[in-house]
Amino acid sequence: MRRLFFLPMLCALLCWARPVLAADHMTLEDSIQMAIQRNPSVRAQDQEVLVKEMDQRVQFSKMLPSADLSYGYARLDETPSMTFPLDFPTGTQVFTVPMGTKDNYSMSIEAKQVLFAGGALYNSYLIAKNDRYAAELDREQTVRRLKLLVIDAYYGVIKARQLKEVATASVASVKSLLDVSNAFFNQGMIPKNNLLEAQVRFAETEQNLISAENAVKIAESNLNLLLVRGLTDEVTIDSEIPLTTTDITFEQALQTAYENRQEIRTVQLQLDSTGKGVTIARSEFMPSVAATYTYERSGEDYDVENDGWKAGVGLNWNLFKGGGSYWNYQRARYTSAKVGYLLESLKNSVALEVKNSYLNIEEAQARLKVAEKSIAQAQENFRIEKDRYNLQVSTSTDVLRAEALLAQARNNLISSRADQARAMAALRASMGTL
């Protein structure tokens, strides 16, 4: 009965734990999304976007009417009065006339609306709007760089684990050869130096395995750091690096980069803002016009009040500032020209980056083809040398050399696959589409 009772509970527990374990598996997209959500640099950039949005709202508010309210209260030590003599010129009797009260109240409301400022207010708003767009582009650029780092780290873990598997297989292969060499040596079929060579090679493969295991831990820690996880947390990800190809030409990739790269779009916004800065500097040569309305109310007591209003339109025009307005205007023009040259320089840098990424893909694909061909050749060479050694036609040196070539061929294939995948991601990053 106990078994019948606990068996369904155990099955239910296993069924519940299975999806939990499966949920721990992270694909590349899962890792990228986790990094974006948790990365402090991205979150700081989110706040920067909000800051620039507030700046934009502030600049917009300057084009709206403004109103000021003032209220005052003053209490005097005694009632203001004026004294007149009744029996002039002796002045023995006087007559006092109150001129106010101890408690005095005053209130005024002033509303002002700028009607014309030479385009300074509107262009300042547009500049703030460009700054907000630039902050959003900076965030996209931060996310793009983070994506590339996560992809490198993700594929780095897979590569390190596969290299560890090669190192483990190499240890097992050399250990098998060492066992055969021990048997041959005990039977007097090989000299001792052949046995020693196999022992040295076995120790070398064990050291390589230790280094490979440490490389896996370092790669996992690097990925955990980017995902803002514990450095020692278990990493459950894919086991193979996908192979992708591209049929885009260099000219198409370069044109896409010119259109999508966040850095280029940011400098284009800066160029637009500096052009508006020229307009703002030129507005100092023009008058500013504003309409005002003022309502005032004052009284000595709550029951005694006076009120009135006035409205008008005022013009303010600075005619001469020692040439400061002109030099400020020229500075704005030179700043705009400088940003234009920086845009050209940036495009050249982006073109070089796209070209390098494109060439790296071609190199990685060519290396991958060579590595795939060499695997079969190295396996066949190792098989032949191992059979020849078992027949005592060749020495252990030949077998060890063949085993080392096979291990190197496997490592080359793994590295080529990882480099090809990373080069594809780097090309997308250089195009601004990652």
C-alpha positions in Angstrom: 0.0 0.0 0.0 2.9 2.4 0.8 4.4 1.7 -2.6 1.1 2.3 -4.3 0.8 5.6 -2.4 4.3 6.9 -3.0 4.6 5.8 -6.6 2.1 8.4 -8.0 3.6 11.1 -5.9 7.1 10.3 -7.2 5.8 10.3 -10.8 4.1 13.7 -10.3 7.3 15.1 -8.7 9.4 13.9 -11.7 6.9 15.3 -14.1 7.0 18.6 -12.4 10.8 18.7 -12.1 11.3 17.9 -15.8 10.0 21.2 -17.2 11.8 23.1 -14.4 15.1 21.5 -15.6 14.1 22.2 -19.2 13.4 25.8 -18.4 17.0 26.2 -17.2 18.2 25.6 -20.8 19.1 28.9 -22.5 19.2 29.4 -26.2 21.2 32.2 -27.7 18.1 34.4 -27.9 17.3 33.7 -24.3 20.7 34.7 -23.3 20.6 37.9 -25.3 17.2 38.9 -23.8 18.4 38.1 -20.3 21.5 40.2 -20.8 19.5 43.2 -22.2 17.1 43.1 -19.3 19.7 42.8 -16.6 22.7 44.7 -17.9 23.4 47.8 -15.8 24.7 49.8 -18.8 21.5 49.3 -20.7 19.4 50.2 -17.7 21.5 53.3 -17.2 21.0 54.2 -20.9 17.2 53.8 -20.3 17.4 56.5 -17.6 19.4 58.7 -20.0 16.6 58.4 -22.5 14.2 59.6 -19.9 16.4 62.5 -18.9 16.6 63.6 -22.6 12.8 63.3 -22.8 12.4 65.6 -19.8 14.8 68.1 -21.4 12.7 68.0 -24.5 9.6 68.7 -22.5 11.3 71.6 -20.7 12.2 73.2 -24.1 8.7 72.8 -25.3 7.3 74.4 -22.1 9.3 77.6 -22.9 7.1 78.2 -26.0 4.0 78.1 -23.8 2.6 81.0 -21.7 4.1 81.6 -18.3 2.3 83.0 -15.3 3.7 84.4 -12.1 1.8 84.9 -8.9 3.1 87.2 -6.1 1.5 87.8 -2.7 2.8 90.0 0.1 1.8 91.0 3.6 3.4 93.7 5.8 2.6 94.7 9.3 3.8 98.1 10.6 4.6 98.9 14.2 2.1 101.7 14.3 -0.6 103.1 12.0 0.8 105.6 9.5 -0.6 109.1 10.1 0.0 112.8 9.4 -0.4 115.4 12.1 -1.8 119.0 11.5 -1.7 121.8 14.2 -5.1 123.3 15.1 -3.8 126.5 16.8 -1.2 127.6 14.4 1.4 129.0 15.2 1.5 127.7 18.8 0.8 124.1 17.9 -0.4 123.2 21.3 -3.3 121.4 19.7 -2.9 119.0 16.8 -5.1 116.9 14.5 -4.0 113.5 13.4 -5.1 112.0 10.1 -4.5 108.2 9.6 -2.7 107.5 6.3 -2.9 103.7 6.3 -3.2 100.7 8.5 -0.9 98.4 10.3 -1.9 95.4 8.1 -1.2 95.7 4.4 -1.9 93.1 1.7 -0.8 93.0 -2.0 -1.3 90.4 -4.8 -0.4 90.4 -8.5 -0.6 87.9 -11.3 1.5 88.4 -14.5 1.0 86.3 -17.6 3.5 86.4 -20.5 3.6 84.8 -23.9 6.6 85.1 -26.2 5.3 85.9 -29.7 8.6 86.0 -31.6 12.2 85.1 -30.7 13.8 84.7 -34.1 13.3 81.0 -34.0 15.4 80.4 -31.0 12.8 78.7 -28.8 11.5 76.4 -31.5 14.9 75.4 -32.7 16.0 74.8 -29.1 13.0 72.4 -28.8 14.1 70.6 -32.0 17.6 70.3 -30.7 16.3 68.7 -27.5 14.2 66.4 -29.6 17.3 65.3 -31.6 19.1 64.8 -28.3 16.4 62.4 -27.2 16.6 60.5 -30.5 20.4 60.4 -30.1 20.0 58.9 -26.6 17.8 56.2 -28.0 20.3 55.5 -30.7 23.1 55.3 -28.0 20.9 52.7 -26.2 20.6 50.7 -29.4 24.3 50.9 -29.9 24.9 49.7 -26.3 22.5 46.8 -26.9 24.2 46.0 -30.2 27.6 45.8 -28.5 26.1 43.7 -25.7 24.6 41.3 -28.2 27.9 40.8 -29.9 29.6 40.2 -26.5 26.9 37.6 -25.5 27.2 35.9 -28.9 31.0 35.6 -28.5 30.6 34.4 -24.9 27.8 31.9 -25.8 29.8 30.4 -28.7 32.9 30.6 -26.5 31.3 28.2 -24.0 30.3 25.8 -26.7 33.8 25.9 -28.3 35.5 25.4 -24.9 33.3 22.4 -24.1 34.0 20.9 -27.5 37.7 21.4 -27.1 37.4 19.8 -23.7 35.8 16.8 -25.4 38.6 16.6 -27.9 41.1 16.7 -25.0 39.3 14.0 -23.2 39.2 11.8 -26.3 42.9 12.5 -26.8 43.7 11.4 -23.2 41.7 8.2 -23.8 43.4 7.5 -27.1 46.9 8.0 -25.8 46.1 6.0 -22.7 45.1 3.1 -25.0 48.3 3.5 -26.9 50.3 3.6 -23.6 48.7 0.3 -22.5 49.6 -1.3 -25.7 53.2 0.1 -25.5 53.4 -1.3 -21.9 52.4 -4.7 -23.1 54.9 -4.6 -26.0 57.7 -3.4 -23.7 57.0 -6.1 -21.2 57.3 -8.6 -24.0 60.5 -7.0 -25.3 59.0 -6.0 -28.6 59.8 -2.2 -28.3 62.7 -0.3 -26.7 62.2 1.6 -23.5 62.5 5.0 -25.2 59.3 4.3 -27.2 57.5 3.5 -23.9 58.8 6.7 -22.3 57.7 8.7 -25.3 54.2 7.4 -24.9 54.3 8.2 -21.2 55.4 11.8 -21.9 52.7 12.2 -24.5 50.1 10.9 -22.1 51.2 13.4 -19.4 51.0 16.2 -22.1 47.4 15.2 -23.0 46.5 15.2 -19.3 47.9 18.8 -19.0 45.9 19.8 -22.1 42.8 18.4 -20.5 43.4 20.3 -17.3 43.8 23.5 -19.4 40.7 22.7 -21.4 38.6 22.2 -18.2 39.8 25.5 -16.8 39.0 27.2 -20.2 35.4 25.9 -19.9 35.1 27.4 -16.4 36.4 30.7 -17.6 34.1 30.8 -20.6 31.1 30.0 -18.4 32.0 32.7 -15.9 32.3 35.2 -18.7 28.9 34.3 -20.0 27.4 34.4 -16.5 28.9 37.9 -16.0 27.3 39.2 -19.1 24.0 37.7 -18.0 24.3 39.2 -14.5 24.2 35.8 -12.9 26.4 34.2 -10.3 29.8 33.5 -11.7 29.5 29.9 -10.5 26.0 29.3 -11.7 25.5 26.3 -13.9 25.3 27.1 -17.6 22.9 24.9 -19.7 23.0 26.0 -23.3 23.1 24.5 -26.8 25.9 22.0 -27.6 26.5 22.9 -31.3 27.4 26.1 -33.1 25.0 26.7 -36.0 26.4 27.2 -39.4 25.0 30.2 -41.4 25.8 31.6 -44.7 25.2 35.0 -46.3 24.7 35.9 -49.9 24.9 39.7 -49.4 27.6 41.5 -51.3 30.0 44.0 -49.8 28.3 46.9 -51.5 24.9 45.9 -50.1 26.4 45.4 -46.6 28.1 48.8 -46.8 24.9 50.6 -47.9 23.0 48.9 -45.1 25.6 50.0 -42.6 25.3 53.6 -43.9 21.5 53.5 -43.3 21.4 51.6 -40.0 24.6 52.2 -38.0 23.6 54.0 -34.8 26.9 56.0 -34.8 26.2 57.5 -38.2 22.6 58.3 -37.4 23.7 60.0 -34.1 26.2 62.2 -35.9 23.6 63.0 -38.5 21.3 64.2 -35.7 24.2 66.2 -34.3 24.7 67.8 -37.7 21.1 68.7 -37.8 21.3 70.1 -34.3 24.3 72.3 -35.2 22.4 73.6 -38.2 19.6 74.6 -35.9 22.3 76.1 -33.6 23.3 78.4 -36.4 19.6 79.6 -36.6 19.6 80.2 -32.8 22.8 82.2 -33.0 21.4 84.2 -35.9 18.3 85.0 -33.8 20.4 87.3 -31.6 20.3 89.7 -34.5 16.5 89.9 -34.4 14.1 91.4 -31.9 12.0 89.4 -29.5 8.4 90.2 -29.0 6.2 89.2 -26.0 2.7 89.9 -24.9 2.0 90.5 -21.2 -1.0 90.8 -19.0 -0.8 91.9 -15.3 -3.6 91.9 -12.7 -2.8 93.7 -9.3 -4.8 93.8 -6.2 -3.9 95.5 -2.9 -5.6 96.6 0.3 -5.0 97.8 3.8 -7.6 95.5 5.3 -9.7 92.7 4.0 -12.5 95.1 3.5 -10.5 97.8 1.8 -9.1 96.7 -1.6 -8.0 98.2 -4.8 -7.5 96.2 -8.1 -6.6 96.8 -11.7 -5.1 95.2 -14.8 -2.9 96.1 -17.7 -2.0 94.4 -20.9 0.5 95.1 -23.6 3.0 94.0 -26.2 6.7 94.7 -25.8 9.7 94.5 -28.1 13.3 94.0 -27.0 16.1 94.4 -29.6 19.7 94.3 -28.7 21.4 96.6 -31.2 25.1 96.1 -30.2 27.0 93.8 -27.9 30.6 94.5 -29.0 30.4 92.0 -31.8 29.7 89.1 -29.5 26.6 88.0 -31.4 28.4 88.0 -34.7 31.3 85.9 -33.3 28.8 83.5 -31.7 27.1 83.1 -35.0 30.4 82.3 -36.8 31.3 79.8 -34.1 28.0 78.0 -34.7 28.8 77.8 -38.4 32.2 76.4 -37.8 30.8 73.9 -35.4 28.3 72.7 -38.0 31.1 72.3 -40.6 33.2 70.4 -38.1 30.4 67.9 -37.5 30.0 67.5 -41.2 33.7 66.5 -41.6 33.4 64.1 -38.6 30.4 62.4 -40.4 32.6 61.8 -43.4 35.4 60.4 -41.3 32.9 58.1 -39.4 31.6 56.7 -42.7 35.1 55.9 -43.7 35.7 54.0 -40.4 32.4 52.2 -40.8 33.3 51.2 -44.4 36.6 49.8 -43.1 34.9 47.9 -40.3 32.3 46.3 -42.7 35.1 45.4 -45.1 37.1 43.7 -42.4 34.1 41.8 -41.2 33.3 40.7 -44.7 36.8 39.5 -45.3 36.8 37.7 -41.9 33.7 35.8 -43.1 35.4 34.7 -46.3 38.5 33.6 -44.4 36.4 31.7 -41.8 34.4 29.9 -44.5 37.5 29.0 -46.4 39.2 27.7 -43.2 36.0 25.7 -42.4 36.1 23.9 -45.7 39.8 23.0 -45.3 39.1 21.8 -41.7 36.2 19.6 -42.7 38.4 17.9 -45.4 41.3 17.4 -43.0 39.2 15.6 -40.4 38.6 12.6 -42.6 42.3 12.5 -43.7 43.5 12.8 -40.1 41.2 10.0 -39.0 42.3 7.7 -41.7 46.0 8.5 -41.1 45.5 7.7 -37.4 43.7 4.4 -38.1 46.5 3.3 -40.5 49.3 4.2 -38.2 47.6 2.5 -35.3 47.1 -0.7 -37.3 50.7 -0.6 -38.5 51.9 -0.2 -34.9 49.8 -3.1 -33.7 51.6 -5.1 -36.4 54.9 -3.6 -35.4 55.4 -2.2 -38.8 55.7 1.4 -37.4 56.8 2.9 -34.2 54.8 4.6 -31.4 56.3 7.9 -32.6 54.3 7.6 -35.8 51.1 6.8 -33.9 51.6 9.6 -31.5 52.2 12.0 -34.3 49.1 10.8 -36.1 47.0 11.2 -32.9 48.3 14.7 -32.4 47.4 15.6 -36.0 43.9 14.2 -35.5 43.4 16.2 -32.3 44.7 19.3 -34.0 42.4 18.8 -37.0 39.4 18.4 -34.6 40.4 21.6 -32.8 40.8 23.4 -36.1 37.3 22.4 -37.1 35.8 23.5 -33.8 37.7 26.9 -34.0 36.7 27.4 -37.6 33.0 26.8 -36.8 33.1 29.2 -33.9 35.1 31.8 -35.9 32.6 31.6 -38.8 29.6 32.1 -36.5 31.3 35.0 -34.7 32.3 36.6 -38.0 28.7 36.4 -39.2 27.6 38.2 -36.0 30.3 40.7 -36.3 29.2 41.5 -39.9 25.6 42.1 -38.7 27.0 44.3 -35.9 29.0 46.3 -38.4 25.9 46.7 -40.5 23.9 47.9 -37.5 21.3 45.0 -37.9 22.4 42.8 -35.0 
